[in-house]
Amino acid sequence: MKKGLRIASVATGHFDKNDHIIPGVITSIKSPNTILNVNKVLFKKDGNDATEKIIEVILKNNLPHDIFILKGITIAGLNYIDPFRLIETFHKPIVIVFLKKKKVDLRSITSKVFHGRRINEILERLPPSFKHKTRYGEIYISSINFSDAFTKGLINKLSIVSKWPEPLRITKIIANSCNH
């Protein structure tokens, strides 16, 4: 793994079911855990603005990054991040970490939002996820523009104190400290 890899990551903090706007953060972290930049962003709960807001913040602030590491593709309830749109815009590889094996058919959940079909289309296009055992537990990973072997090595190097890669863990901690 390249020393000093710059990783962009996105997370939201806790929110209540009655919240309509969800605060989140986009970070740029130099591996494994040096914070380069943190930007607060507001996502619509169950909306479809996450991808565009991420792109807007990264371009506006010229956030340095070599790759994206995402925790799934849904954020702020059933809002979604389109990894293919991020690749099209930034030409950077993406690693997506899931707690459970990605499900291609989420119709029972996504039928609640008008863009649920889009979420399913994205999941269907993703490369198959695979189970990976870190020192701290199992996660599932799907990567775009990285080999499985490279992705496993990357996750192993970045999983310092939990099964979550450090950039995701740090981003989630920061997001949990944000409020409206």
Backbone torsions as a table, in degrees:
resi	resn	phi	psi	omega
1	MET	NA	136.9	178.7
2	LYS	-60.9	129.2	178.5
3	LYS	-67.8	134.0	178.3
4	GLY	77.6	27.1	177.8
5	LEU	-57.0	132.0	-179.8
6	ARG	-96.6	122.8	-171.6
7	ILE	-119.2	126.5	174.3
8	ALA	-94.1	136.1	-179.3
9	SER	-142.0	153.6	-176.0
10	VAL	-133.3	139.2	176.1
11	ALA	-154.5	157.7	170.1
12	THR	-115.9	157.5	176.4
13	GLY	-89.3	-167.6	178.4
14	HIS	-68.7	148.2	175.9
15	PHE	-147.8	157.3	179.7
16	ASP	-90.3	157.6	-178.3
17	LYS	-64.1	-21.5	179.5
18	ASN	-88.5	-7.1	178.5
19	ASP	-70.1	140.7	177.4
20	HIS	-108.3	-27.0	177.0
21	ILE	-116.7	129.5	-174.9
22	ILE	-116.0	122.2	177.1
23	PRO	-73.7	142.8	176.6
24	GLY	-145.2	176.7	176.9
25	VAL	-135.1	150.7	171.8
26	ILE	-118.4	123.5	-178.9
27	THR	-115.6	155.5	167.8
28	SER	-120.1	118.9	-174.4
29	ILE	-125.6	131.4	175.3
30	LYS	-85.8	124.0	-172.7
31	SER	-58.9	142.5	0.0
32	PRO	-89.3	-23.7	-172.4
33	ASN	-153.7	32.5	175.7
34	THR	-96.2	117.0	-178.0
35	ILE	-77.7	122.2	178.2
36	LEU	-96.0	-35.5	-173.8
37	ASN	-161.6	142.9	175.9
38	VAL	-134.3	129.5	177.5
39	ASN	-129.3	130.0	176.7
40	LYS	-82.4	142.4	178.0
41	VAL	-141.8	148.6	178.1
42	LEU	-109.8	124.4	179.5
43	PHE	-107.3	147.4	172.5
44	LYS	-76.7	129.3	176.5
45	LYS	-63.3	130.8	-179.3
46	ASP	57.8	21.7	-179.6
47	GLY	-88.2	-160.9	177.5
48	ASN	-137.5	32.1	-176.1
49	ASP	-104.2	-1.5	-172.0
50	ALA	-61.2	-48.6	-177.3
51	THR	-59.3	-48.3	-178.2
52	GLU	-64.9	-37.8	178.7
53	LYS	-67.2	-38.5	177.7
54	ILE	-62.9	-47.5	179.2
55	ILE	-59.8	-45.8	-179.1
56	GLU	-59.7	-46.6	-178.7
57	VAL	-65.4	-43.4	-179.2
58	ILE	-64.4	-43.7	179.3
59	LEU	-68.1	-44.6	-177.9
60	LYS	-62.2	-40.2	-175.6
61	ASN	-99.6	2.7	-179.9
62	ASN	49.0	48.8	-177.7
63	LEU	-64.9	125.2	178.3
64	PRO	-76.3	132.2	175.4
65	HIS	-159.8	146.3	175.9
66	ASP	-103.3	-29.3	178.8
67	ILE	-147.0	165.6	170.2
68	PHE	-108.6	140.5	167.3
69	ILE	-124.3	120.7	-177.0
70	LEU	-117.4	150.2	173.1
71	LYS	-98.9	91.6	-176.5
72	GLY	71.2	-171.4	177.4
73	ILE	-114.5	-6.3	176.8
74	THR	-98.7	147.8	-178.1
75	ILE	-151.0	150.8	178.5
76	ALA	53.2	57.7	-175.6
77	GLY	80.6	-118.2	179.7
78	LEU	-111.7	27.7	165.7
79	ASN	-70.3	164.7	-175.3
80	TYR	-142.6	154.8	175.2
81	ILE	-108.3	125.5	178.0
82	ASP	-94.2	101.1	-177.1
83	PRO	-63.7	-28.5	-179.6
84	PHE	-70.7	-33.3	175.2
85	ARG	-69.3	-37.9	176.8
86	LEU	-64.1	-42.0	178.6
87	ILE	-64.8	-42.9	179.3
88	GLU	-60.3	-37.1	-177.4
89	THR	-80.7	-44.1	-170.7
90	PHE	-109.4	-13.1	-179.6
91	HIS	56.4	43.2	179.3
92	LYS	-122.3	145.8	177.5
93	PRO	-68.6	160.3	-177.9
94	ILE	-133.4	137.3	171.2
95	VAL	-116.8	129.4	-179.9
96	ILE	-117.0	125.6	-177.6
97	VAL	-107.2	132.8	178.9
98	PHE	-121.9	147.2	172.2
99	LEU	-74.1	-36.2	-179.3
100	LYS	-123.4	161.4	178.4
101	LYS	-54.9	131.1	-177.0
102	LYS	-60.3	138.3	-179.8
103	LYS	-103.8	127.2	-178.7
104	VAL	-77.1	-27.3	-178.5
105	ASP	-112.1	100.7	178.4
106	LEU	-110.7	27.2	-174.1
107	ARG	-56.1	-35.3	-178.5
108	SER	-63.9	-32.4	179.0
109	ILE	-89.3	-50.0	-171.8
110	THR	-74.2	-13.2	178.1
111	SER	-65.8	-14.5	180.0
112	LYS	-75.7	-15.6	-179.7
113	VAL	-123.1	148.2	-174.3
114	PHE	-66.0	-22.4	-178.5
115	HIS	-99.7	17.1	179.9
116	GLY	-56.6	-36.2	178.2
117	ARG	-60.6	-38.4	180.0
118	ARG	-64.7	-40.7	177.3
119	ILE	-59.7	-45.8	179.4
120	ASN	-63.7	-39.4	178.7
121	GLU	-61.5	-41.7	179.1
122	ILE	-64.0	-46.9	-179.9
123	LEU	-60.6	-38.1	179.4
124	GLU	-66.5	-32.9	-178.8
125	ARG	-79.4	-21.7	-178.0
126	LEU	-64.0	145.1	172.5
127	PRO	-59.4	154.3	-179.5
128	PRO	-56.2	140.2	175.6
129	SER	-83.0	153.5	178.0
130	PHE	-131.9	149.9	179.5
131	LYS	-76.0	137.2	177.9
132	HIS	-135.3	131.1	-179.9
133	LYS	-98.8	116.7	173.3
134	THR	-92.6	178.8	176.7
135	ARG	-61.3	-22.0	-170.8
136	TYR	-111.0	-0.9	179.8
137	GLY	147.2	179.7	-176.6
138	GLU	-99.0	143.1	172.8
139	ILE	-137.6	169.3	174.5
140	TYR	-114.2	143.5	-174.8
141	ILE	-132.1	141.4	169.0
142	SER	-131.6	134.6	179.8
143	SER	-130.6	149.6	178.4
144	ILE	-118.9	123.4	179.6
145	ASN	74.9	20.3	170.3
146	PHE	-132.6	148.6	173.3
147	SER	-74.9	158.1	177.3
148	ASP	-60.2	-40.3	-178.7
149	ALA	-62.7	-44.6	178.7
150	PHE	-63.9	-43.3	-178.9
151	THR	-60.8	-44.5	178.4
152	LYS	-60.6	-45.2	178.9
153	GLY	-61.9	-41.5	178.3
154	LEU	-61.1	-49.4	-179.5
155	ILE	-62.4	-41.2	178.2
156	ASN	-60.0	-43.1	-179.5
157	LYS	-68.4	-31.5	-175.8
158	LEU	-92.1	-12.0	179.5
159	SER	-89.2	84.6	-170.7
160	ILE	-89.7	-44.5	-176.9
161	VAL	-125.7	-1.3	177.4
162	SER	-156.5	177.4	178.9
163	LYS	-70.8	-18.3	178.3
164	TRP	-78.9	136.9	174.1
165	PRO	-58.6	140.4	-174.5
166	GLU	-52.5	-43.0	178.5
167	PRO	-59.5	-38.5	177.0
168	LEU	-68.2	-43.3	-178.8
169	ARG	-61.8	-46.1	179.7
170	ILE	-64.0	-44.1	-179.6
171	THR	-60.7	-41.5	179.6
172	LYS	-65.1	-40.4	178.2
173	ILE	-61.4	-46.3	179.9
174	ILE	-63.0	-44.7	-179.6
175	ALA	-60.5	-37.5	179.8
176	ASN	-66.8	-20.2	179.2
177	SER	-87.7	-10.4	179.7
178	CYS	-84.5	146.3	169.5
179	ASN	-138.6	176.5	-174.4
180	HIS	-58.4	NA	NA
